[in-house]
């Protein structure tokens, strides 16, 4: 009887082993469609852009020029100015969006009445396309019939009667529109992080005499720091690559005051048809995004070790 039991167990084990070998590649085949889409829409365009950045169109043909496109870009004042504009735009956008989203999340986390209604109101700009949102903001600041410009002329005349046509005013309008549209994203992430903070720790700090600012900066913020860092990373990448609002509001003007590196890529690559230089700009932006990602991930890793 024991021999029969042992042989039956051996047969079951053999079948299980053969079945495991048979289905070993099943997860790969299930992921294959997604991997093919990823290769077609992400990996291949990236590799082709890197190749295209080393070429230049001459007489209808792509000629290999090496790193000449990058050297010419780094000596072009307009491109360097677009990088500075991108830096100013990104820093302002990230600071305002993250801080405003955190403050709204702190208010909504108190769970007062009509919280769901306020969340819906906050999320309306997020679902509106960049072109529609940008067109609306451009109309609001038109010098002749703009609603917000008329209000500024009436109550804040020191800002000027043509805010849309000044360099600083145009950049401020673009940043305000971007913050208005991206506020829902940072509010959602901040609210989710705040709801994971144990209330016992906050109440204990309150009993120890800590005020609201001390509780936030010394208790709550250290607990949600990984989420904040991820939020800063995502908003930084979004601001560097953002171009839709700039196209629909100012088209890089006036005088290139709102021409970021992403919009410079649109001008050179599509409007002027210089695909080699445009690809070189995209590679530079890709390198900036990768550098930011590595830096933020290293910071997150160090805080996790702490």
C-alpha positions as CSV (number, residue, x, y, z in Angstrom):
1,X,0.0,0.0,0.0
2,X,2.8,2.4,0.8
3,X,4.4,1.7,-2.6
4,X,1.1,2.6,-4.3
5,X,0.9,5.8,-2.3
6,X,4.5,6.8,-3.1
7,X,4.0,6.1,-6.8
8,X,0.8,8.1,-6.8
9,X,2.5,11.0,-5.2
10,X,5.4,10.8,-7.6
11,X,3.0,10.8,-10.5
12,X,1.2,13.9,-9.1
13,X,4.5,15.7,-8.6
14,X,5.6,14.8,-12.1
15,X,2.3,16.2,-13.6
16,X,2.6,19.3,-11.5
17,X,6.2,19.9,-12.7
18,X,5.3,19.3,-16.3
19,X,2.3,21.6,-15.9
20,X,4.4,24.3,-14.3
21,X,6.9,24.1,-17.2
22,X,4.0,24.3,-19.6
23,X,2.6,27.5,-18.1
24,X,6.0,29.1,-17.3
25,X,5.7,31.5,-20.2
26,X,2.0,32.3,-19.7
27,X,2.6,35.7,-17.9
28,X,4.9,36.7,-20.7
29,X,2.4,36.0,-23.4
30,X,-0.3,37.8,-21.4
31,X,2.0,40.9,-21.2
32,X,3.1,40.7,-24.8
33,X,0.4,43.0,-26.3
34,X,1.2,45.7,-23.8
35,X,4.9,45.3,-24.4
36,X,4.4,45.6,-28.1
37,X,2.4,48.8,-27.7
38,X,5.0,50.2,-25.3
39,X,7.8,49.4,-27.8
40,X,5.8,51.0,-30.7
41,X,4.8,54.2,-28.9
42,X,7.6,54.8,-26.4
43,X,10.9,52.9,-27.0
44,X,11.0,53.1,-30.8
45,X,10.2,56.9,-31.1
46,X,12.8,57.6,-28.4
47,X,15.5,55.7,-30.2
48,X,14.6,57.2,-33.5
49,X,14.7,60.7,-32.1
50,X,18.2,60.0,-30.8
51,X,19.2,58.9,-34.3
52,X,17.4,61.8,-35.9
53,X,19.2,64.3,-33.6
54,X,22.5,63.4,-35.4
55,X,21.2,64.1,-38.9
56,X,20.3,67.1,-41.0
57,X,18.0,67.4,-44.0
58,X,19.9,68.4,-47.1
59,X,18.3,68.3,-50.5
60,X,15.5,66.1,-49.2
61,X,17.9,63.5,-47.7
62,X,19.0,62.9,-44.1
63,X,22.7,63.5,-43.8
64,X,24.7,62.3,-40.7
65,X,26.2,65.3,-38.9
66,X,27.1,63.8,-35.5
67,X,26.8,66.2,-32.6
68,X,26.7,69.3,-34.8
69,X,23.0,70.0,-34.0
70,X,23.7,70.0,-30.2
71,X,26.8,72.2,-30.6
72,X,24.8,74.7,-32.7
73,X,21.9,74.7,-30.2
74,X,24.2,75.4,-27.2
75,X,25.6,78.4,-29.1
76,X,22.1,79.7,-30.1
77,X,21.0,82.6,-27.8
78,X,17.3,82.0,-28.4
79,X,17.5,78.3,-27.3
80,X,19.5,79.2,-24.2
81,X,16.9,81.9,-23.4
82,X,14.1,79.3,-23.8
83,X,15.9,77.1,-21.3
84,X,15.9,80.0,-18.8
85,X,12.3,80.6,-19.5
86,X,11.5,76.9,-18.9
87,X,13.4,77.0,-15.6
88,X,11.5,80.1,-14.4
89,X,8.2,78.6,-15.6
90,X,8.8,75.2,-14.0
91,X,10.0,76.5,-10.6
92,X,7.1,78.9,-10.3
93,X,4.6,76.3,-11.4
94,X,5.9,73.5,-9.1
95,X,6.0,75.8,-6.0
96,X,2.6,77.2,-6.5
97,X,0.9,74.0,-7.6
98,X,2.3,71.8,-4.8
99,X,1.8,74.4,-2.0
100,X,-1.7,75.3,-3.1
101,X,-2.7,71.7,-3.5
102,X,-1.3,70.9,-0.1
103,X,-3.3,73.8,1.5
104,X,-6.5,72.7,-0.2
105,X,-5.9,69.1,0.9
106,X,-5.4,70.2,4.5
107,X,-8.8,72.0,4.3
108,X,-10.6,69.1,2.6
109,X,-9.1,66.6,5.1
110,X,-11.1,68.2,7.9
111,X,-14.2,66.6,6.3
112,X,-16.6,69.5,6.6
113,X,-19.9,69.7,4.7
114,X,-20.0,69.6,0.9
115,X,-16.5,68.2,0.6
116,X,-17.5,66.1,-2.4
117,X,-18.9,69.1,-4.1
118,X,-15.7,71.1,-3.6
119,X,-13.7,68.2,-5.0
120,X,-15.8,68.2,-8.1
121,X,-15.3,71.9,-8.6
122,X,-11.5,71.5,-8.2
123,X,-11.5,68.6,-10.7
124,X,-13.3,70.5,-13.5
125,X,-10.2,72.3,-14.8
126,X,-8.3,69.0,-14.9
127,X,-10.7,67.4,-17.3
128,X,-10.7,70.4,-19.7
129,X,-8.2,70.1,-22.5
130,X,-5.2,72.4,-22.6
131,X,-6.4,74.1,-25.8
132,X,-9.8,74.9,-24.4
133,X,-8.4,76.1,-21.1
134,X,-5.7,78.2,-22.8
135,X,-8.3,79.8,-25.1
136,X,-10.5,80.7,-22.2
137,X,-7.6,82.3,-20.3
138,X,-6.5,84.3,-23.4
139,X,-10.0,85.7,-23.7
140,X,-10.1,86.6,-20.0
141,X,-7.1,88.9,-20.5
142,X,-7.8,90.5,-23.8
143,X,-7.1,94.2,-23.5
144,X,-10.4,95.3,-25.0
145,X,-13.0,92.9,-23.8
146,X,-11.3,90.6,-21.3
147,X,-13.3,90.1,-18.1
148,X,-10.3,89.8,-15.7
149,X,-8.4,92.5,-17.5
150,X,-11.4,94.8,-17.0
151,X,-11.4,93.9,-13.3
152,X,-7.7,94.7,-13.1
153,X,-8.2,98.0,-14.9
154,X,-10.8,98.9,-12.3
155,X,-9.3,97.7,-9.0
156,X,-5.6,97.1,-9.7
157,X,-4.6,99.7,-12.4
158,X,-0.9,99.6,-11.3
159,X,-0.6,96.2,-13.0
160,X,-1.3,97.9,-16.4
161,X,-4.1,98.0,-18.8
162,X,-2.5,95.4,-21.2
163,X,-1.2,92.7,-19.0
164,X,-1.4,90.1,-21.8
165,X,1.0,92.1,-24.0
166,X,3.8,92.5,-21.5
167,X,6.6,90.0,-21.0
168,X,6.1,89.5,-17.3
169,X,2.3,89.7,-17.5
170,X,2.1,87.0,-20.3
171,X,4.3,84.6,-18.3
172,X,2.2,85.2,-15.2
173,X,-1.0,84.4,-17.1
174,X,0.5,81.2,-18.5
175,X,1.7,80.1,-15.0
176,X,-1.7,81.0,-13.5
177,X,-3.5,79.0,-16.1
178,X,-1.2,76.0,-15.6
179,X,-1.6,76.2,-11.8
180,X,-5.4,76.4,-12.1
181,X,-5.5,73.4,-14.3
182,X,-3.0,71.2,-12.4
183,X,-4.3,72.0,-8.9
184,X,-6.6,69.0,-8.9
185,X,-3.7,66.6,-9.4
186,X,-1.6,67.8,-6.4
187,X,-4.8,68.1,-4.3
188,X,-5.7,64.5,-4.9
189,X,-2.2,63.2,-4.1
190,X,-1.9,65.4,-1.0
191,X,-5.3,64.4,0.3
192,X,-4.6,60.7,-0.2
193,X,-1.3,61.1,1.7
194,X,-2.9,63.1,4.5
195,X,-5.5,60.4,5.1
196,X,-2.8,57.8,5.7
197,X,-1.3,59.8,8.7
198,X,-2.4,58.2,12.0
199,X,-4.5,60.7,13.9
200,X,-3.1,59.3,17.2
201,X,0.3,60.8,16.4
202,X,-1.2,64.2,15.5
203,X,-3.4,64.3,18.6
204,X,-0.4,63.3,20.8
205,X,1.6,66.2,19.3
206,X,-1.3,68.5,20.0
207,X,-1.5,67.4,23.6
208,X,2.3,68.0,23.9
209,X,1.6,71.7,23.1
210,X,2.5,71.8,19.4
211,X,0.5,74.3,17.3
212,X,-0.8,73.8,13.8
213,X,2.3,74.8,12.1
214,X,4.5,72.7,14.3
215,X,2.2,69.7,13.8
216,X,2.4,70.1,10.1
217,X,6.1,70.7,9.6
218,X,7.4,68.4,12.3
219,X,4.8,65.5,12.4
220,X,2.7,65.4,9.2
221,X,5.2,66.5,6.6
222,X,7.9,64.0,7.5
223,X,5.3,61.2,7.3
224,X,4.1,62.2,3.8
225,X,7.5,63.3,2.5
226,X,7.7,60.4,-0.1
227,X,4.4,61.4,-1.6
228,X,5.5,65.1,-1.7
229,X,8.7,64.2,-3.5
230,X,6.9,62.1,-6.1
231,X,4.4,65.0,-6.5
232,X,7.3,67.4,-7.1
233,X,8.9,65.0,-9.6
234,X,5.7,64.6,-11.6
235,X,4.8,68.3,-11.7
236,X,8.4,69.1,-12.7
237,X,8.3,66.8,-15.6
238,X,4.9,68.0,-16.6
239,X,6.0,71.6,-16.5
240,X,9.1,71.0,-18.6
241,X,7.2,69.2,-21.3
242,X,4.1,71.5,-21.2
243,X,3.3,73.2,-24.5
244,X,-0.5,73.2,-25.0
245,X,-1.3,76.1,-22.8
246,X,1.5,78.2,-24.2
247,X,0.4,77.6,-27.8
248,X,-3.2,78.4,-27.0
249,X,-2.6,81.5,-24.8
250,X,0.5,83.4,-26.1
251,X,2.2,81.3,-28.8
252,X,5.5,82.0,-27.2
253,X,5.1,85.8,-27.2
254,X,5.3,88.6,-26.7
255,X,8.8,88.8,-28.0
256,X,9.6,85.2,-26.9
257,X,8.9,85.9,-23.3
258,X,6.9,82.7,-22.9
259,X,8.8,80.6,-25.4
260,X,9.9,77.6,-23.3
261,X,12.2,74.8,-24.6
262,X,9.2,72.6,-25.4
263,X,7.6,75.4,-27.5
264,X,11.0,76.1,-29.1
265,X,11.0,72.4,-30.1
266,X,7.5,72.9,-31.7
267,X,8.7,75.9,-33.6
268,X,11.9,74.4,-34.9
269,X,10.7,70.9,-35.6
270,X,7.2,71.4,-37.0
271,X,6.9,75.1,-38.1
272,X,10.4,75.4,-39.6
273,X,10.7,71.7,-40.6
274,X,14.2,71.3,-39.1
275,X,13.7,67.8,-37.8
276,X,17.3,67.2,-36.9
277,X,17.5,70.2,-34.6
278,X,14.1,69.5,-33.2
279,X,15.1,66.0,-32.4
280,X,18.2,67.3,-30.7
281,X,16.0,69.6,-28.5
282,X,13.8,66.6,-27.6
283,X,16.9,64.6,-26.6
284,X,18.1,67.5,-24.4
285,X,14.6,67.6,-22.7
286,X,14.7,63.8,-22.4
287,X,18.1,64.1,-20.6
288,X,16.7,66.8,-18.3
289,X,13.7,64.6,-17.4
290,X,15.9,61.5,-16.8
291,X,18.3,63.6,-14.6
292,X,15.4,64.9,-12.5
293,X,13.9,61.4,-12.1
294,X,17.2,60.0,-11.0
295,X,17.8,62.8,-8.5
296,X,14.3,62.6,-7.0
297,X,14.5,58.8,-6.8
298,X,17.9,59.0,-5.0
299,X,16.4,61.5,-2.5
300,X,13.4,59.3,-1.9
301,X,15.7,56.3,-1.4
302,X,17.8,58.2,1.2
303,X,14.7,59.3,3.1
304,X,13.4,55.7,3.0
305,X,16.6,54.5,4.5
306,X,16.2,57.0,7.3
